[in-house]
Amino acid sequence: MHVKTVLWLGALTLATSAWAQNGPTPPTTVSAPAAAVQLQTVTVHGQQPGPALWEVRRGDHTLWIVGTLTPLPKHAEWQWAKLEQALARSSELLEAPSARLQMPHSLFARLALQPSAKLNPGGATLTRLLPPDMYERWVALRHQYLGDDDALEYMRPIIVAQQLYEKALAASDLSNDVDVSDMVEKLARHHGTRIIGVRYQLIVTRAPPTTSADSDQQQGIDCLNETMQLVEHDLPKLTQRANAWSTGDMSTLQSLMPQKSYEPCIVSSINGDFEKQLHIPDLPQRIEAAWMEAAEEAILRNRNTVAILSMDQLLSTDGYLAKLKQRGYIVRAPDGVQQ
């Protein structure tokens, strides 16, 4: 489940740690095996209708929900006619749910440093770290998407996984940087709709126990393997899913979404994944509870409200929308969505 974590450090200025830039002399280039040719779906361009809206009712009070998705086409633009109509009629917009973690600066620096280490400890190479069959797959994908940069051999598996993921998305004309929530908030300000933050507040005072370097490295290897499988097999599916969201094809979109909330390991890594570093396994549930409370209060006080959720929070069988149904709200899904 994609949720945003906001780190609140009072008036302190945050500075991300610089990645290590220098490393040993790269090894001799490994010849890349021929990569399998992939037939990729063409990504939509130009103006598109955009996603449909869910409608949640209690009496004559309505909550309209727009679902976000990532990745999305880089060069598409969306017509927001239905969303703008809902915003024009609404008193408030509920932001996408997130967490605000308040902690000492020293603790934040420690957490921020963990994912910033770029090189493998002790000058280890991917040749040595990865199983032979996995390394062969990595070399093929590196050659296809990242070129023959031998410096990658010394980088941590989680770092090369992130670079591979981003380059593979770009090759499919997709991007994780399309910020739908920001677009919706700009439309809300244009219509004079009040924006309400929905954040779970958590004060962190103690540093969690450190995990071993071997454990962190193995998690990175596992994530690289998962990312390679995604790139090898799922890029056309990601493109189809992005196109379906862009064109409002909710039936196709639903068929391509997982039934349970799921976030690829590399997306968690890109987002910081502070909940794992802080050992708060139920942070998503805490954020969900904060959103449920905010949504019910907004429905009670407003005739019309708009909210932002991710598509998996709307479509998964254990998502936010399913919880609203359990609480007795009338939910009307867009055309094409099976309930």
NUZA-67862 format. One line per 2 residues: number of its first residue (from 1); their letters; for each residue z, y, x negated of C-alpha. Coordinates in steps of 0.25 Angstrom, whole numbers, plus 5000, padded with zeros to 4 digits. Example, Ala and Ser with C-alpha at 12.3 -4.5 7.8 and 13.67 -1.06 7.14 Angstrom:
2
1 = AS = 5031/4982/4951  5029/4996/4945
//
This chain:
339
1 = MH = 5000/5000/5000  4996/5013/4994
3 = VK = 5007/5023/4994  5009/5036/4986
5 = TV = 5022/5038/4977  5026/5052/4975
7 = LW = 5035/5054/4963  5045/5066/4965
9 = LG = 5051/5072/4953  5056/5085/4958
11 = AL = 5051/5097/4950  5047/5088/4938
13 = TL = 5032/5088/4933  5027/5075/4932
15 = AT = 5018/5071/4920  5011/5057/4919
17 = SA = 5013/5050/4906  5000/5050/4897
19 = WA = 4994/5037/4896  4993/5031/4882
21 = QN = 4980/5035/4876  4980/5028/4862
23 = GP = 4979/5013/4859  4974/5003/4849
25 = TP = 4960/5002/4845  4953/4995/4856
27 = PT = 4949/4980/4854  4935/4976/4852
29 = TV = 4927/4977/4865  4927/4964/4874
31 = SA = 4913/4961/4880  4914/4962/4895
33 = PA = 4909/4951/4903  4898/4955/4913
35 = AA = 4905/4960/4926  4901/4955/4939
37 = VQ = 4892/4964/4947  4899/4969/4960
39 = LQ = 4892/4974/4972  4900/4986/4977
41 = TV = 4900/4992/4990  4895/5007/4990
43 = TV = 4905/5017/4993  4903/5027/5004
45 = HG = 4900/5042/5000  4900/5055/5008
47 = QQ = 4907/5058/5021  4914/5047/5028
49 = PG = 4922/5046/5041  4934/5042/5034
51 = PA = 4946/5033/5039  4949/5032/5054
53 = LW = 4963/5035/5059  4975/5026/5064
55 = EV = 4982/5032/5076  4997/5029/5078
57 = RR = 5003/5033/5092  5016/5034/5099
59 = GD = 5015/5041/5112  5007/5053/5110
61 = HT = 5010/5054/5096  4999/5050/5086
63 = LW = 4999/5047/5071  4985/5046/5065
65 = IV = 4984/5039/5052  4973/5040/5041
67 = GT = 4972/5028/5031  4969/5030/5016
69 = LT = 4963/5021/5007  4960/5019/4992
71 = PL = 4950/5018/4985  4940/5027/4993
73 = PK = 4926/5031/4990  4925/5042/4980
75 = HA = 4914/5050/4986  4916/5049/5001
77 = EW = 4921/5060/5010  4928/5058/5023
79 = QW = 4927/5065/5037  4941/5066/5042
81 = AK = 4937/5070/5057  4947/5061/5064
83 = LE = 4958/5063/5053  4956/5078/5054
85 = QA = 4957/5078/5070  4970/5070/5068
87 = LA = 4976/5080/5058  4972/5092/5067
89 = RS = 4980/5086/5078  4992/5081/5069
91 = SE = 5004/5089/5065  5007/5081/5053
93 = LL = 5001/5072/5042  5009/5061/5036
95 = EA = 5006/5059/5021  5003/5045/5016
97 = PS = 5016/5038/5013  5022/5039/4999
99 = AR = 5034/5039/4991  5041/5050/4984
101 = LQ = 5050/5044/4972  5060/5054/4966
103 = MP = 5064/5050/4952  5068/5056/4939
105 = HS = 5057/5061/4930  5061/5051/4919
107 = LF = 5059/5039/4929  5046/5045/4934
109 = AR = 5041/5046/4919  5045/5031/4917
111 = LA = 5038/5026/4929  5025/5035/4926
113 = LQ = 5025/5030/4912  5024/5015/4916
115 = PS = 5010/5015/4922  5005/5026/4911
117 = AK = 5006/5017/4899  4991/5014/4897
119 = LN = 4991/5004/4885  4996/4990/4884
121 = PG = 5009/4988/4876  5007/4984/4862
123 = GA = 4992/4986/4862  4989/4974/4871
125 = TL = 4975/4973/4876  4970/4968/4889
127 = TR = 4963/4956/4882  4977/4951/4878
129 = LL = 4984/4955/4891  4974/4949/4902
131 = PP = 4971/4934/4904  4957/4931/4899
133 = DM = 4950/4930/4912  4956/4943/4917
135 = YE = 4953/4950/4904  4938/4946/4906
137 = RW = 4938/4951/4920  4944/4964/4915
139 = VA = 4933/4966/4904  4922/4964/4914
141 = LR = 4928/4975/4923  4932/4984/4912
143 = HQ = 4917/4983/4908  4912/4986/4922
145 = YL = 4921/4997/4926  4928/5003/4913
147 = GD = 4918/5001/4902  4921/4995/4888
149 = DD = 4933/5004/4885  4941/4995/4876
151 = AL = 4953/5004/4877  4956/4998/4890
153 = EY = 4960/4985/4883  4973/4991/4879
155 = MR = 4977/4997/4892  4987/4991/4902
157 = PI = 4981/4982/4913  4986/4991/4924
159 = IV = 4979/5003/4917  4965/4996/4916
161 = AQ = 4967/4991/4930  4968/5005/4935
163 = QL = 4956/5010/4927  4948/4998/4932
165 = YE = 4952/5000/4946  4948/5015/4946
167 = KA = 4935/5013/4939  4931/5001/4948
169 = LA = 4934/5010/4960  4925/5022/4954
171 = AS = 4914/5012/4952  4914/5009/4967
173 = DL = 4915/5024/4970  4929/5022/4975
175 = SN = 4942/5030/4971  4957/5030/4973
177 = DV = 4957/5045/4971  4952/5048/4985
179 = DV = 4965/5054/4991  4964/5052/5006
181 = SD = 4978/5057/5009  4976/5070/5002
183 = MV = 4963/5072/5010  4971/5070/5023
185 = EK = 4982/5079/5019  4972/5090/5016
187 = LA = 4966/5088/5030  4980/5089/5036
189 = RH = 4982/5102/5029  4969/5107/5034
191 = HG = 4973/5104/5048  4987/5110/5046
193 = TR = 4994/5096/5048  5007/5095/5041
195 = II = 5008/5085/5030  5020/5076/5030
197 = GV = 5024/5068/5017  5028/5054/5019
199 = RY = 5036/5050/5007  5047/5040/5004
201 = QL = 5057/5046/4996  5064/5038/4985
203 = IV = 5073/5043/4974  5072/5035/4961
205 = TR = 5084/5037/4951  5083/5024/4942
207 = AP = 5072/5018/4934  5068/5004/4938
209 = PT = 5069/4993/4928  5057/4993/4919
211 = TS = 5047/4981/4920  5043/4974/4908
213 = AD = 5030/4978/4901  5025/4963/4903
215 = SD = 5027/4964/4918  5020/4977/4919
217 = QQ = 5008/4972/4911  5007/4960/4919
219 = QG = 5007/4968/4932  4996/4976/4925
221 = ID = 4988/4964/4922  4990/4959/4936
223 = CL = 4985/4972/4942  4973/4973/4933
225 = NE = 4969/4959/4938  4971/4964/4952
227 = TM = 4962/4976/4949  4951/4968/4943
229 = QL = 4951/4959/4955  4950/4971/4964
231 = VE = 4938/4977/4955  4931/4964/4954
233 = HD = 4932/4960/4969  4936/4972/4978
235 = LP = 4929/4984/4974  4918/4982/4986
237 = KL = 4930/4980/4995  4936/4993/4991
239 = TQ = 4923/5000/4993  4921/4994/5007
241 = RA = 4936/4998/5010  4934/5012/5005
243 = NA = 4921/5014/5013  4927/5008/5026
245 = WS = 4938/5019/5025  4928/5030/5022
247 = TG = 4919/5026/5034  4931/5023/5044
249 = DM = 4927/5008/5044  4940/5004/5048
251 = ST = 4936/4989/5051  4931/4987/5037
253 = LQ = 4942/4994/5031  4952/4986/5038
255 = SL = 4945/4973/5034  4946/4977/5019
257 = MP = 4961/4981/5019  4972/4972/5015
259 = QK = 4981/4967/5026  4993/4970/5019
261 = SY = 4997/4983/5011  4991/4981/4997
263 = EP = 4989/4991/4985  4981/4986/4973
265 = CI = 4990/4986/4960  4981/4996/4953
267 = VS = 4983/5006/4965  4998/5004/4964
269 = SI = 4997/5007/4949  4989/5019/4950
271 = NG = 4998/5025/4961  5010/5023/4951
273 = DF = 5017/5011/4958  5030/5018/4956
275 = EK = 5037/5009/4967  5035/4997/4958
277 = QL = 5040/5004/4946  5052/5008/4953
279 = HI = 5054/4994/4960  5053/4999/4974
281 = PD = 5045/4988/4980  5048/4993/4994
283 = LP = 5043/5007/4992  5030/5005/5001
285 = QR = 5040/5001/5012  5048/5013/5010
287 = IE = 5036/5022/5010  5031/5015/5023
289 = AA = 5045/5017/5030  5044/5032/5026
291 = WM = 5030/5033/5032  5034/5026/5045
293 = EA = 5046/5036/5047  5037/5048/5044
295 = AE = 5026/5043/5054  5035/5040/5065
297 = EA = 5042/5053/5064  5028/5060/5063
299 = IL = 5023/5053/5076  5036/5057/5083
301 = RN = 5035/5072/5080  5020/5074/5080
303 = RN = 5009/5072/5091  4999/5069/5080
305 = TV = 5001/5065/5065  4992/5060/5054
307 = AI = 4996/5050/5043  4990/5045/5030
309 = LS = 4992/5030/5027  4984/5020/5018
311 = MD = 4974/5011/5025  4983/4999/5021
313 = QL = 4995/5005/5027  4987/5006/5040
315 = LS = 4979/4993/5040  4989/4983/5033
317 = TD = 4997/4974/5042  5010/4979/5036
319 = GY = 5006/4993/5035  5011/5006/5041
321 = LA = 5002/5005/5053  5007/4991/5056
323 = KL = 5022/4996/5055  5019/5007/5065
325 = KQ = 5013/4997/5075  5026/4989/5074
327 = RG = 5034/5002/5077  5026/5003/5090
329 = YI = 5016/5014/5087  5002/5013/5094
331 = VR = 4992/5012/5083  4977/5014/5085
333 = AP = 4969/5010/5073  4955/5015/5070
335 = DG = 4943/5008/5076  4940/4995/5068
337 = VQ = 4954/4992/5064  4959/4979/5068
339 = Q = 4974/4980/5072
//
